[in-house]
């Protein structure tokens, strides 16, 4: 005799078969009656090194393993920077290819997003991995002052990256370090260089860029439907502000980013042990806001990305 039981599980778990005495129980995972939250894990970034925290993954093998742990904890999107043998930020397509291939193998369906960010990378190399056609890539639509440098994204450079992403059907994540970047993204859509609807990320907490003020996030969200209709959004906070932005995004129906790129501490008393630990905390927080961590298939549907194995059109 077989008894069928439907329960709610973590989105990344498979349906097990249980036996009790002479009964066989087949357990199916049913979708939680809550709204999904895409949890992005930014595993490495350009700044943290082993001297800062042993947890930051810097080799391809470490990055694949760290991403898998975060995937199991509830992340459905991974944001990737790569490093050379000296832990220096790199644009080497071969490194991106190894990391991407490993994640596809070990984290089925996970959304892979390559960084085109500028810290420590030559401008003419920042898009050099896009021929690998990840699901997504980051795109800052303007320049901004960072604490010790100008994050340069001249208009012709932005146009060039946007064109490559459009032609290769890579969905951009528009990085909003300053309010003007949201309006610049709208201009790219108007000129046909980007395809709507877009996905944007509001980055708060970097000195000289967007400060961590709830009123500013609310202003940006009030503008978003008119400036970029039907856009989806994520909020990211740096350092101790990471957790604050996680709460703000969850409460407003947005999506969350966490990971050692933005914050190497779990709290004021200790370092985070891994990217997975930071992801697990956000995954647990979701229930407080009637949310659940989006599965890879849910995340792909939300962002308008094809299912794994389906050709891009």
TORZA-647829 format. One record per residue (C-alpha): residue in one letter; residue number from 1; x, y, z. Coordinates in Angstrom, 3 decimals, m for minus. Example, Ala and Ser with C-alpha at 12.3 -4.5 7.8 and 13.67 -1.06 7.14 Angstrom:
residues 2
res | n | u | v | w
A | 1 | 12.300 | m4.500 | 7.800 $
S | 2 | 13.670 | m1.060 | 7.140 $
END
This chain:
residues 313
res | n | u | v | w
X | 1 | 0.000 | 0.000 | 0.000 $
X | 2 | 1.332 | 3.439 | m0.929 $
X | 3 | 0.288 | 6.622 | 0.864 $
X | 4 | 0.862 | 9.938 | m0.901 $
X | 5 | 1.761 | 12.868 | 1.327 $
X | 6 | 2.152 | 16.475 | 0.191 $
X | 7 | 4.273 | 18.755 | 2.343 $
X | 8 | 6.259 | 21.939 | 1.852 $
X | 9 | 10.022 | 21.628 | 1.591 $
X | 10 | 12.963 | 23.890 | 0.915 $
X | 11 | 12.862 | 24.714 | m2.813 $
X | 12 | 16.099 | 22.901 | m3.564 $
X | 13 | 15.142 | 19.580 | m1.999 $
X | 14 | 13.876 | 16.616 | m3.961 $
X | 15 | 10.864 | 14.499 | m3.012 $
X | 16 | 12.035 | 11.487 | m0.995 $
X | 17 | 10.450 | 8.067 | m0.647 $
X | 18 | 9.953 | 6.886 | 2.931 $
X | 19 | 9.032 | 3.426 | 4.226 $
X | 20 | 7.354 | 2.681 | 7.538 $
X | 21 | 6.469 | m0.912 | 8.235 $
X | 22 | 4.589 | m2.205 | 5.203 $
X | 23 | 3.668 | 1.287 | 4.000 $
X | 24 | 5.518 | 3.241 | 1.342 $
X | 25 | 5.253 | 7.017 | 1.622 $
X | 26 | 6.002 | 9.097 | m1.457 $
X | 27 | 6.493 | 12.705 | m0.386 $
X | 28 | 5.960 | 15.476 | m2.912 $
X | 29 | 7.096 | 19.048 | m2.384 $
X | 30 | 4.286 | 21.541 | m2.895 $
X | 31 | 4.868 | 25.252 | m3.599 $
X | 32 | 4.740 | 27.287 | m0.401 $
X | 33 | 1.774 | 29.666 | m0.223 $
X | 34 | 4.112 | 32.629 | 0.014 $
X | 35 | 5.867 | 34.927 | m2.439 $
X | 36 | 9.288 | 33.897 | m3.721 $
X | 37 | 12.410 | 35.930 | m3.023 $
X | 38 | 15.417 | 35.513 | m5.283 $
X | 39 | 18.493 | 35.276 | m3.070 $
X | 40 | 21.641 | 36.364 | m4.883 $
X | 41 | 24.959 | 35.279 | m3.437 $
X | 42 | 27.936 | 37.497 | m4.301 $
X | 43 | 30.637 | 34.996 | m3.509 $
X | 44 | 33.963 | 36.810 | m3.947 $
X | 45 | 33.975 | 40.383 | m5.243 $
X | 46 | 37.114 | 42.419 | m5.861 $
X | 47 | 38.190 | 43.409 | m2.366 $
X | 48 | 38.110 | 40.657 | 0.316 $
X | 49 | 41.258 | 38.532 | 0.481 $
X | 50 | 42.359 | 35.555 | 2.541 $
X | 51 | 44.139 | 37.899 | 4.935 $
X | 52 | 40.760 | 39.506 | 5.666 $
X | 53 | 38.809 | 36.257 | 6.033 $
X | 54 | 39.753 | 32.672 | 5.237 $
X | 55 | 36.157 | 32.081 | 4.128 $
X | 56 | 36.341 | 34.101 | 0.902 $
X | 57 | 36.687 | 31.782 | m2.113 $
X | 58 | 39.330 | 32.947 | m4.591 $
X | 59 | 40.256 | 29.893 | m6.674 $
X | 60 | 37.797 | 28.328 | m9.133 $
X | 61 | 37.517 | 25.168 | m7.008 $
X | 62 | 36.782 | 27.210 | m3.893 $
X | 63 | 34.252 | 29.331 | m5.755 $
X | 64 | 32.392 | 26.304 | m7.091 $
X | 65 | 32.298 | 24.666 | m3.660 $
X | 66 | 31.205 | 27.887 | m1.942 $
X | 67 | 28.479 | 28.455 | m4.514 $
X | 68 | 27.199 | 24.917 | m4.082 $
X | 69 | 26.920 | 25.413 | m0.320 $
X | 70 | 25.039 | 28.685 | m0.897 $
X | 71 | 22.791 | 26.973 | m3.450 $
X | 72 | 21.898 | 24.293 | m0.935 $
X | 73 | 21.137 | 27.027 | 1.607 $
X | 74 | 18.645 | 28.763 | m0.726 $
X | 75 | 20.508 | 30.960 | m3.226 $
X | 76 | 19.202 | 30.766 | m6.788 $
X | 77 | 21.519 | 33.346 | m8.423 $
X | 78 | 25.297 | 33.678 | m8.138 $
X | 79 | 27.262 | 36.854 | m8.898 $
X | 80 | 30.808 | 36.021 | m9.969 $
X | 81 | 34.139 | 37.844 | m9.946 $
X | 82 | 37.331 | 35.874 | m10.545 $
X | 83 | 40.866 | 36.289 | m9.177 $
X | 84 | 44.307 | 35.426 | m10.467 $
X | 85 | 46.857 | 33.341 | m8.541 $
X | 86 | 47.764 | 36.391 | m6.432 $
X | 87 | 44.112 | 37.075 | m5.500 $
X | 88 | 44.055 | 40.112 | m7.812 $
X | 89 | 40.771 | 40.778 | m9.688 $
X | 90 | 40.915 | 39.274 | m13.162 $
X | 91 | 38.985 | 39.406 | m16.421 $
X | 92 | 40.418 | 36.111 | m17.700 $
X | 93 | 37.635 | 34.376 | m19.672 $
X | 94 | 39.192 | 30.979 | m18.925 $
X | 95 | 38.658 | 31.479 | m15.189 $
X | 96 | 35.053 | 32.565 | m15.708 $
X | 97 | 34.507 | 29.528 | m17.931 $
X | 98 | 35.810 | 27.056 | m15.335 $
X | 99 | 33.725 | 28.553 | m12.546 $
X | 100 | 30.602 | 28.743 | m14.694 $
X | 101 | 30.961 | 25.153 | m15.898 $
X | 102 | 31.422 | 23.872 | m12.345 $
X | 103 | 28.368 | 25.719 | m11.075 $
X | 104 | 26.199 | 24.421 | m13.905 $
X | 105 | 27.316 | 20.891 | m13.045 $
X | 106 | 26.842 | 21.059 | m9.291 $
X | 107 | 24.004 | 23.606 | m8.944 $
X | 108 | 21.335 | 22.610 | m11.496 $
X | 109 | 19.351 | 25.565 | m12.788 $
X | 110 | 21.164 | 28.197 | m10.749 $
X | 111 | 21.335 | 31.564 | m12.528 $
X | 112 | 24.923 | 32.510 | m13.394 $
X | 113 | 25.754 | 36.214 | m13.467 $
X | 114 | 29.212 | 37.481 | m14.440 $
X | 115 | 30.500 | 40.793 | m13.160 $
X | 116 | 31.652 | 43.488 | m15.583 $
X | 117 | 32.656 | 45.658 | m12.609 $
X | 118 | 35.674 | 47.919 | m12.733 $
X | 119 | 37.685 | 47.509 | m9.549 $
X | 120 | 41.164 | 46.319 | m10.519 $
X | 121 | 40.219 | 45.511 | m14.125 $
X | 122 | 41.150 | 47.247 | m17.374 $
X | 123 | 38.120 | 48.817 | m19.022 $
X | 124 | 38.729 | 47.133 | m22.370 $
X | 125 | 38.773 | 43.712 | m20.671 $
X | 126 | 35.685 | 43.993 | m18.493 $
X | 127 | 33.348 | 42.470 | m21.077 $
X | 128 | 35.860 | 39.933 | m22.325 $
X | 129 | 33.968 | 36.950 | m20.891 $
X | 130 | 30.548 | 37.791 | m22.314 $
X | 131 | 31.069 | 35.511 | m25.316 $
X | 132 | 30.581 | 32.688 | m22.787 $
X | 133 | 26.929 | 33.777 | m22.641 $
X | 134 | 26.100 | 33.583 | m18.951 $
X | 135 | 22.447 | 33.928 | m17.997 $
X | 136 | 23.098 | 37.448 | m16.725 $
X | 137 | 25.824 | 40.062 | m16.350 $
X | 138 | 26.105 | 43.199 | m14.256 $
X | 139 | 25.851 | 46.576 | m15.976 $
X | 140 | 26.487 | 49.899 | m14.261 $
X | 141 | 24.953 | 52.608 | m16.445 $
X | 142 | 27.090 | 55.522 | m15.291 $
X | 143 | 30.180 | 56.582 | m13.385 $
X | 144 | 30.316 | 57.223 | m9.657 $
X | 145 | 32.849 | 58.163 | m6.991 $
X | 146 | 33.959 | 55.305 | m4.774 $
X | 147 | 35.959 | 55.921 | m1.577 $
X | 148 | 39.385 | 55.858 | m3.259 $
X | 149 | 38.645 | 55.808 | m6.986 $
X | 150 | 36.268 | 56.843 | m9.733 $
X | 151 | 34.225 | 53.888 | m10.943 $
X | 152 | 34.389 | 54.811 | m14.617 $
X | 153 | 31.592 | 53.821 | m16.986 $
X | 154 | 31.620 | 56.330 | m19.877 $
X | 155 | 28.537 | 56.445 | m22.116 $
X | 156 | 30.195 | 54.783 | m25.122 $
X | 157 | 31.541 | 51.988 | m22.920 $
X | 158 | 28.101 | 51.381 | m21.382 $
X | 159 | 26.537 | 51.373 | m24.848 $
X | 160 | 29.072 | 48.784 | m25.981 $
X | 161 | 28.440 | 46.416 | m23.075 $
X | 162 | 24.671 | 46.839 | m23.433 $
X | 163 | 24.865 | 46.001 | m27.131 $
X | 164 | 26.848 | 42.824 | m26.499 $
X | 165 | 24.373 | 41.717 | m23.821 $
X | 166 | 21.416 | 42.437 | m26.085 $
X | 167 | 22.933 | 40.611 | m29.056 $
X | 168 | 23.978 | 37.583 | m27.006 $
X | 169 | 20.674 | 37.515 | m25.093 $
X | 170 | 22.356 | 38.019 | m21.726 $
X | 171 | 20.007 | 39.660 | m19.252 $
X | 172 | 21.688 | 42.630 | m17.584 $
X | 173 | 21.383 | 43.447 | m13.933 $
X | 174 | 21.394 | 47.242 | m13.841 $
X | 175 | 23.591 | 48.348 | m10.949 $
X | 176 | 22.171 | 51.516 | m9.386 $
X | 177 | 24.929 | 53.226 | m7.386 $
X | 178 | 23.348 | 56.622 | m8.001 $
X | 179 | 19.789 | 57.635 | m8.836 $
X | 180 | 20.804 | 58.910 | m12.270 $
X | 181 | 21.739 | 55.377 | m13.310 $
X | 182 | 18.094 | 54.297 | m13.261 $
X | 183 | 17.169 | 57.028 | m15.729 $
X | 184 | 20.224 | 56.195 | m17.851 $
X | 185 | 18.977 | 52.603 | m18.060 $
X | 186 | 15.614 | 53.875 | m19.292 $
X | 187 | 17.428 | 55.787 | m22.043 $
X | 188 | 19.213 | 52.591 | m23.102 $
X | 189 | 15.829 | 50.883 | m23.414 $
X | 190 | 14.463 | 53.825 | m25.405 $
X | 191 | 17.402 | 53.608 | m27.818 $
X | 192 | 16.951 | 49.862 | m28.245 $
X | 193 | 20.222 | 48.870 | m26.591 $
X | 194 | 18.484 | 47.056 | m23.747 $
X | 195 | 15.316 | 44.986 | m23.832 $
X | 196 | 12.613 | 45.596 | m21.227 $
X | 197 | 11.602 | 44.546 | m18.676 $
X | 198 | 14.868 | 45.104 | m16.841 $
X | 199 | 16.190 | 43.846 | m13.534 $
X | 200 | 17.804 | 46.495 | m11.330 $
X | 201 | 19.838 | 46.366 | m8.148 $
X | 202 | 19.924 | 49.299 | m5.735 $
X | 203 | 23.357 | 49.323 | m4.089 $
X | 204 | 23.519 | 51.283 | m0.849 $
X | 205 | 26.269 | 51.938 | 1.657 $
X | 206 | 29.334 | 52.699 | m0.480 $
X | 207 | 30.838 | 56.020 | 0.563 $
X | 208 | 30.095 | 58.809 | m1.976 $
X | 209 | 27.333 | 56.739 | m3.612 $
X | 210 | 23.779 | 55.945 | m2.427 $
X | 211 | 23.580 | 56.253 | 1.374 $
X | 212 | 21.631 | 53.785 | 3.477 $
X | 213 | 18.421 | 55.736 | 3.946 $
X | 214 | 15.036 | 54.081 | 3.818 $
X | 215 | 13.480 | 57.224 | 2.363 $
X | 216 | 15.867 | 57.072 | m0.612 $
X | 217 | 15.007 | 53.444 | m1.335 $
X | 218 | 11.315 | 54.323 | m1.152 $
X | 219 | 11.832 | 57.236 | m3.556 $
X | 220 | 13.635 | 55.019 | m6.055 $
X | 221 | 10.889 | 52.408 | m5.806 $
X | 222 | 8.230 | 55.066 | m6.310 $
X | 223 | 9.952 | 56.103 | m9.548 $
X | 224 | 10.668 | 52.602 | m10.822 $
X | 225 | 7.220 | 51.710 | m12.284 $
X | 226 | 7.152 | 54.834 | m14.440 $
X | 227 | 10.831 | 54.928 | m15.402 $
X | 228 | 11.272 | 51.182 | m16.002 $
X | 229 | 7.820 | 49.588 | m16.248 $
X | 230 | 7.556 | 45.992 | m15.016 $
X | 231 | 11.158 | 45.984 | m13.790 $
X | 232 | 12.113 | 43.565 | m11.035 $
X | 233 | 14.493 | 44.700 | m8.321 $
X | 234 | 17.021 | 43.647 | m5.716 $
X | 235 | 18.583 | 45.712 | m2.937 $
X | 236 | 22.152 | 45.251 | m1.737 $
X | 237 | 23.857 | 46.774 | 1.276 $
X | 238 | 27.562 | 46.830 | 2.029 $
X | 239 | 29.218 | 45.953 | 5.322 $
X | 240 | 26.953 | 46.120 | 8.362 $
X | 241 | 24.186 | 47.468 | 6.134 $
X | 242 | 23.803 | 44.163 | 4.295 $
X | 243 | 21.303 | 42.770 | 6.772 $
X | 244 | 19.389 | 46.073 | 6.905 $
X | 245 | 18.854 | 46.028 | 3.138 $
X | 246 | 17.797 | 42.379 | 3.301 $
X | 247 | 15.005 | 43.348 | 5.704 $
X | 248 | 13.971 | 46.379 | 3.643 $
X | 249 | 13.818 | 44.366 | 0.420 $
X | 250 | 11.857 | 41.505 | 1.948 $
X | 251 | 9.305 | 43.873 | 3.458 $
X | 252 | 8.765 | 45.661 | 0.124 $
X | 253 | 8.434 | 42.644 | m2.138 $
X | 254 | 11.924 | 42.915 | m3.610 $
X | 255 | 14.740 | 40.419 | m3.833 $
X | 256 | 17.872 | 40.058 | m1.710 $
X | 257 | 21.611 | 39.928 | m2.154 $
X | 258 | 24.088 | 38.645 | 0.398 $
X | 259 | 27.589 | 37.201 | 0.357 $
X | 260 | 31.192 | 37.823 | 1.261 $
X | 261 | 31.764 | 40.295 | m1.585 $
X | 262 | 29.731 | 42.908 | 0.275 $
X | 263 | 30.220 | 41.885 | 3.892 $
X | 264 | 32.651 | 39.474 | 5.555 $
X | 265 | 31.030 | 39.552 | 9.013 $
X | 266 | 28.079 | 37.596 | 10.343 $
X | 267 | 27.555 | 40.140 | 13.116 $
X | 268 | 29.567 | 42.593 | 15.201 $
X | 269 | 31.227 | 39.772 | 17.133 $
X | 270 | 32.569 | 37.459 | 14.429 $
X | 271 | 33.353 | 36.840 | 10.795 $
X | 272 | 30.942 | 34.876 | 8.646 $
X | 273 | 32.062 | 31.279 | 8.267 $
X | 274 | 30.953 | 31.035 | 4.629 $
X | 275 | 28.729 | 32.429 | 1.915 $
X | 276 | 26.336 | 29.622 | 2.780 $
X | 277 | 25.937 | 30.899 | 6.324 $
X | 278 | 24.948 | 34.351 | 5.069 $
X | 279 | 22.487 | 32.845 | 2.575 $
X | 280 | 20.956 | 30.593 | 5.225 $
X | 281 | 20.241 | 33.621 | 7.400 $
X | 282 | 18.353 | 35.395 | 4.614 $
X | 283 | 16.499 | 32.195 | 3.734 $
X | 284 | 15.345 | 31.896 | 7.351 $
X | 285 | 14.252 | 35.543 | 7.408 $
X | 286 | 11.922 | 35.057 | 4.448 $
X | 287 | 9.187 | 33.460 | 6.563 $
X | 288 | 8.932 | 36.601 | 8.704 $
X | 289 | 7.695 | 38.458 | 5.614 $
X | 290 | 5.495 | 35.711 | 4.109 $
X | 291 | 8.211 | 34.969 | 1.570 $
X | 292 | 10.222 | 31.895 | 0.666 $
X | 293 | 13.582 | 31.461 | m1.091 $
X | 294 | 12.913 | 31.202 | m4.797 $
X | 295 | 13.861 | 27.927 | m6.423 $
X | 296 | 15.990 | 28.199 | m9.576 $
X | 297 | 12.905 | 27.606 | m11.736 $
X | 298 | 10.939 | 30.278 | m9.866 $
X | 299 | 13.835 | 32.728 | m10.151 $
X | 300 | 14.124 | 32.112 | m13.889 $
X | 301 | 10.403 | 32.697 | m14.351 $
X | 302 | 10.500 | 35.932 | m12.338 $
X | 303 | 13.419 | 37.272 | m14.387 $
X | 304 | 12.096 | 36.057 | m17.724 $
X | 305 | 15.021 | 33.680 | m18.265 $
X | 306 | 14.586 | 30.399 | m20.160 $
X | 307 | 14.530 | 27.139 | m18.295 $
X | 308 | 17.702 | 25.091 | m18.351 $
X | 309 | 18.057 | 23.333 | m21.692 $
X | 310 | 15.730 | 25.761 | m23.506 $
X | 311 | 17.349 | 27.848 | m26.235 $
X | 312 | 17.393 | 31.616 | m25.855 $
X | 313 | 15.167 | 33.406 | m28.329 $
END
